[in-house]
Amino acid sequence: MVVGFNDVKYRERRKDIIKVAQDYQLKDEKIPVVAYTDVEIETWKEAYVNLRSLHQTHACKQYIEGFRLLEEKFGLCPEEIPQLRDLSAFMKEEVGYRLRPVAGLVTARDFLAHLAFRIFPCTQYIRHPSAPMHTPEPDYIHESLGHMPMFLHHDLADFSQQIGLASLGADDDFIIKLATLYWFTVEFGLIREEGKLKAYGAGLLSAYGEMIHSLSNEPKHLNFDPEVTCVQTYDDYNYQEVYFVIDSISEMMFKFNSYVYKHKKSNILQFDANTQSIRVLNKINDIKKEFAKLKHSLDMTLHAMENL
């Protein structure tokens, strides 16, 4: 049972915040503001301070750098819960992702389809004050303190989108496998860093107890292999018994793309950030043009670096 389920006052408060998400449309100019209560701010602060301390020893360097950027450039702090509209604007500027308020969990197909368009569905309610260190369901602490620092790392942001792109047009069985891959990577993934395991998954980084558990000797630690990971069972409400470990995000991306190419024979899809649309590259000339653009971009970058 979800913490707070029997708390009538808490449930009514969540309904109010959920209505904000239900009334919102992507075409709307701005995401509506949520006036957070003193209790919610105290819950946020307690989670923020305690998680931030543990991150120094348990989080990967990409996460720590992303969190530092949020604090220094965006103004993230323990004393104030940021508005989703402001966080969305910041993420769009930094990595091209928009945040969309949602009422709660969405279907795997809908969630992954959002990622294909670099849109991240976000809840706005705060976990119950009796359990500030963990929640078995997504909440705004999970979204903002768990996901956003890692999404500021372009490779992780792009990897998430690749899972989304792979979901478009996929059958139900492949959607389940993609959602499982997402669970054991973006949500509960571990990475080797200078010979030690560190957390990069948002489900770990926003849950004090499981962050500690994941790096202990209690669970199994397996090397990330999409063929194995995609069929691993997982637990929605308790700590995981198995975690998958990567050596780098770029290597994970390579393994994932190879897996998708093997199992999903389809056209190459490309996201056009200017039009916010998906292009199908089904002609050899289209693919050649994209490679030419990439080569030009790389040449310009190398030229700039040589002149530093």
N, C-alpha and C positions, 0 to 999 in steps of 0.2 A: 504493500500500500504506500502511496506517495505521502511523504511527510506533509502534514497540514491538511490532509483530506478531511479530518473531523473538525477542523477549525472553521466554523461557519463564517466568522469575520474575515479570515484570510481568503476563503473561497469567494466571498462577495467582492473583496478588493481585487482579486485576480480577474473576476468577470468584468470589472470596470476597465482594467487595462487591456483585456482581450478585445473589448468592444472597439478600442482605438485601432487595433490591428484589423478587425473585421470591416471597419468603415474606410480603411485606407485602400487606395488604388494606385498602381505604379505611375499612372498618368498625373497623379496629384503633385503639385509643385513641391510641397514639403510634408514630411512625416509629422503628424500631430505630436504635441508636447505631452509628456506624462509628468504630473506633479507628484513626485515621490514623497512619501511620508517620512517622519522622523525615524520610525521603526525600520523602514526599508533602508534608509541611509545608514543607520547603525549596523544593520546586517551586512550591507555593502562594505562598510568600513572594516568590520571584523574580518570578513573574508579577504579583503584586499591586503590588509596588514599582515595577516598570518600566511597567506599564500605567497605574497611578495617575499617574505623572509625565506620560505622553503625553496622558492625558485632559485635562489642563489646557489644552492647545492644540488638541486634535482632537475632543473630545467636546462635545455640545450642552449648553446650560445646564440642561436638565431632568435629564440624566444626572448632571451634577456635583452638582446639588442632591440627587438621590436617593442618590448615593454618600455625600454628607455626612451625610444622615439615617441611613443604615445604620451609619456609623461612630459618630456621636454618640448615637443612640438605641438601636441594636441592639448596638453594640460590635464591629462588623466591624473586623478588624485584620490585619496581615501575619503576626503570630506564631502565629495559631491558625486552623485551618479550622473554621468554624461547623458545628454539627450541623444536618442538614436539618430535623429536628423543630423546632428553635428558630427557624430561618429561616421555616419554614412558619407557625408561630404568630405571628411578627411580621408577615408579609405578610397573613395573614388579618385581623389587627387593623387594619392600615393601609389595605388596599384590597380586602379580602374574597376574596383568592385563597388557596387551599390548594396546597401542593406535594406531589406524589406521586412516590415513588421508582420509577424504571423501570430495566430492565436495559440499555437502550441506545436506539437509534432505534426508534420505533414507527411504524406506518403513518400516512400523512397523515390518513386518515379518523379514526383513533383519537385522534391528537394534537389535531386540530381539535375533535372532540367533547368532549374534556376541557376545552378553553378555553371552550366554551359554558357549562359549569357552573362557571367560574372556578376550574378546577383546572389547575395547570401541571405536566406530567410532567418530572421532574428525574433526571438521572444523578447518582451519588454518587462515582464513581471519578475520580481525578485523572490528567491527561495525563502522558505519559511524561516523565521527568526530562531527557531529552536535548533536548526541544523545549518548554520552558515557555511560550514566547511565542505558540504557535499549535498548533491541532489541527483536522484536517478533520472531526472528528466531535464531537458534544456531550460535554462533561465537566463536572465540578462547578465548575470555574473559569469556564467559559462560562455556566453557569446562574446562578451567584451573583454574579459580577463583571460579566457581560455583560447578562443579562436583568433581574435584580432591581432595580437602581437605576432603570431606565426604567419598570418596572412599578409603581413607587411614584408615578409620574405618572399620575393617574387617567384622563386622556384616552387614553394609550397602553394602559393596562390594559383600558379599555372597548373600544377599537378591536380589541384581540386577541380579546376575547370576541365582538365582532360578527362577526369572521371565523368563529369557532367556531359561532355561531348560524346563520350562513348555510350552514354545511356540513351541518346536520341535514336528512336527507331528500334531499340533493343526489345527482345521478348521478355516476358516476366521472369523467366529463370535467370537470364543474364543480368537483369536489374537487381535481383537478390544478391547475385555474386558481386556486382559492383558496389552495392550498399555495404556488404560485408567487408570488402576491401577498404572502403572508406572508414568503416568502424575501426578496423585494426591499424589504420595508418593515421589519418587526419584526426581521429578522435582518441585513439589509445595507442599510438605508435611510440616506439623507443628508438633512439639513435646512438650509435657508438661515437664517443667523443674522447679522443686521447686515451683510449683503452678502458673508458668507463661508460656505463649506460646512463643516458639522460632522457628525459621525457620531452617529446615534441607534440604529443596528442592533446587536444584541448580538453578531452574528458578527464585526463590526468592532471593537467595544469590548473584546472579549476576545482579539484577535489583533493584536499589535504591528505586524507588517509590513503586513498588509492595511489596517489603519487608516491608515497613512501612504500606501499605494498608492491607496486610495479617494479621497483628497483631492488627489492629484497630478494632473498633466495627462496622465497615461498612459491611464487608462480614459475611456470616454464618460460624460458626465453628462446624463441625460435627465430632463425634467419628468415627475413621476408622473402617469400616465394609466392607470387600471385596464384599459382595453381593450387597451392596448399592453403594459403590464407583465405581464399574466396569461399572455401567450404568449411572453415572452422566455426564451430558453434560459439555463441557468446551469450553473456548474461546482461540483461537490461538493468537489473536492479542491484546486483552484487558485484564485488570485485572480480575481475577476470582471472581465470586460471592460467591463461596463455597470453603472452604478448609477443608481437613480432618486431624484430630489430632490423634496422637498416644501417648502412655505412654512410650513406649520403642521400639527400633528397633527389639529386640528379640521377643517381643510380636507380633509385626507386622508380623514377619517371621512366627510365629506359626499360626496366623490367615490366612495368605496367603497359607501356605502349606495345611492347613485343607480345604480351599476353593478349591485348585487345586485337592486334593485327591477326593473331593466330585464330582467335575464336569468333571474331565479328568481321566477316568479309563485307565491307561496305565502302561507300565513297569517303574520301578524306574531307572532314569538316573543318572550317576555319571561321573563327569569330571575328567580325569586323567591328572594331571598337567605335568607329566613326558613326556607323549606322545602327549599332546595337543589334546586329542581325548575324545569322549564320550563313556562310557561303559554302556551297558544295563544289569541291575541286574534283570534277570528274573528267577533265580533259587534260592531256599531257601538257598542253600549252599553258593552262592555268597554273599547273604545278611548277612549270619552268619559270613563269613570271614571279611566283612567290619566292622561289629559290634565288632569283636574281635580286629581288628586293632585300632578302636576308643578307646576301653577299655584299650588297651595297652598304647596308647598315653596319655590317661588321667591318668593312673597309674604312668607313668613316670613323668608327670607334677606335680602330687601331691607329689611324692617322692622328686623331686627337690625343691618344695616349703617347704617341711618339713625340708630340710637340709640348708635352708637359715639362 
